[in-house]
Amino acid sequence: MQHRDSDIDLVSLVRTIPDYPKPGILFRDITTLIQDGNGFRHVTDQIAGRYRTRRLDKVAGVEARGLIFGATVAAALGVGFVPVRKAGKLPHETVSEAYALEYGTDTLEVHQDAIGAGERVLLVDDLLATGGTAIAAANLVRRLGGVLEEFAVVIELTGLPGRQRLLDAGIPIHALLTMSDS
């Protein structure tokens, strides 16, 4: 599917899958968005464009889908990329943070030498729901001495407490799209 940038309806490129990964959850699937070359480029351009004039040292992307967007934004900005992975996926010494998410619990890790003291970091993920993943990732950035510039997300689900939880934790947020959680 080819689009001109001004014609791109990003919401229409996001597939909704009901009852995944458990009953009652509406899963927002971004694989359809990243399969569309112009849509994918547009998301990268929009997020990177917001930070072009800010001094950033690194972009951190949260597993799984935040790795996709975070890496492309880091490349567009010409800064380093830090993968924030689930437990046991990184080969070197790590720091970890446990968190609750909408449908369970998990742990995130980052290499202990991935972010230096005072480095300015943009945190990127695909979706904000309850905020648990974002807060855990932000805590890791801060524990390593990084300065969290902002949490940039492709989709923010409205009607869930994510935004307020991030703001309460002192985490600035920028959402490219908003979609209802129902």
N, C-alpha and C positions, 0 to 999 in steps of 0.2 A: 504494500500500500504506500503510495507516494503522497506527500502533502507539501504545500508551501507552508513555511513557518507560521504565517498569520492565520492559516486555516486549521491549525492543529488543535483538536479538542482532546486534551490529555485525559480527561475523565472518561471519554468513550474508549480509550485505549486500555483502561484498567478493567480486567475481568473480575466479576464478583462470584464467588463460589460459596453457596450456603452450606452450613453445617460442617465446615472444615476448619480446624482439625477435630472439632467435636461439635455436637448438636448445639445450636443457638449462636454459633459464631458465623459471621459473614466475612469470609477471607477475601481480602483485596489482593488479587494476583497481578503483579506488575510484569510477569513474563510476556504478556501480550503487548505491553508498552515498550519493553526493550527489544522486542522482535520487530518493531516498527522503527526503522533507521532514523527517520526524521523526528519522530516522537522522542526517541532516546536521546538524540543530539540536542533537541530542544530542552529537555529536562536538564541535561548537563550544562548547556549554555545559560539557562535561567539561574541555576544555582551558582555556577561559577561567576556569572556576571555580577551578582550581588556582592561578591567578595574581592573583585579585581583591584579595588583601590584600598583594601585593608591589608595590613601587614600580617600575613600568615606564614607560619613555618611548616605546618603539617596539616593534613586532612586525615581524620580517623574515621574509618567506616566500620559499621557494626554488622557482624555476621547475622544472617547470610546475605540478604539482598542489599544491605547497606554497603557491603564490600564492592558491589557492582557500581553503585552510584558514587561512593566515596573515591574509588580509584579513578573514575573518569573525571571527576571534579578536580582531584589533585593534579592529574595530568594537564587539564585545561589551565590550571593556575600555575603550573610549573613548580609545585612544592612536593615534598615527600608525602608518602602515604603510610598510614599505620593501620594494620588490620586488628580489629577488636574481635577476638574469636571466642567460640564456646570452649569450655574446659577441655584440656588435653589435645588441642589442635596445633599449638605452637611448640617448636622444638627447643627453644632456649628458656632460660629462667624467666618466670612470669610473676605478675601480681594478679590477683583475682578478686572478683566481687560477685557475691550471690545476689539474686534479685527474684522478685515475683513478677510474672507476666499474666496476661489475660487468661491463659489456659494452662497454668502450671508454674513451675519454678525452674531456674537455670543458673548457670555461673558464666561470667565473662572473664576473659583473660587478655592481657597484653604483655608483650615483652617488657621486662623491667627497664631496658635501655632504649625503648622506642621513642620516648619523649623526654627531652631535657628540661631542666629547671628554666622557667621563664619563656619557653617556646609557646607561641600562640597557635592554638589548635581549633580547627573547625571540625565538629562532629557531624557525621552524615548518616542517615538511615532512610529506609524507604517509607516507613509508616510509624506514626505515633498513635497509640491507643491509650493504654493506662499509664504509660510513662516509666514503667519499671526498668526496661532495657536502657532507655536514654539516661536515666538517673545513674544506673550502674556504670555505664560507659563514661559518663561525665565524672563520676567519682574516681574512676581509674585515671583519667587524664589529670585530674587535680592531685591525686596521690603521687603521681610521678613528677609533680611540680609544674605541669603545663598550665597555661592560662586559656581557659575555654572561651573562645570568641563567641560561639553561638552553636545551637543545635539546629541543623538544617534538615528538613524532612520533605520527601516528595508528597506524601499524603498524610494529612491530619484527620483522624476520625473525630467528628463532632459528637457531642453527647456522652463522651467518656472523659474521665478526669485527667488525662495526660497533660494537657496544656497547663492547667492549674497546678498540678504536682511539680512540673518543671519550674514554673515561675516561683512557687513556694521554696524550691531548692536553689533558687538563684541562677537558674539556667535560662538564658535568653533563647527564644525559639523563632524560627522562620519556617513556615509551611508553604510549599508551592501550590498545593491543592488542598481543599477541604472536602470531605465526603461524610455523609451520615453513617453512623455505626449500625444503622438498621435498614 
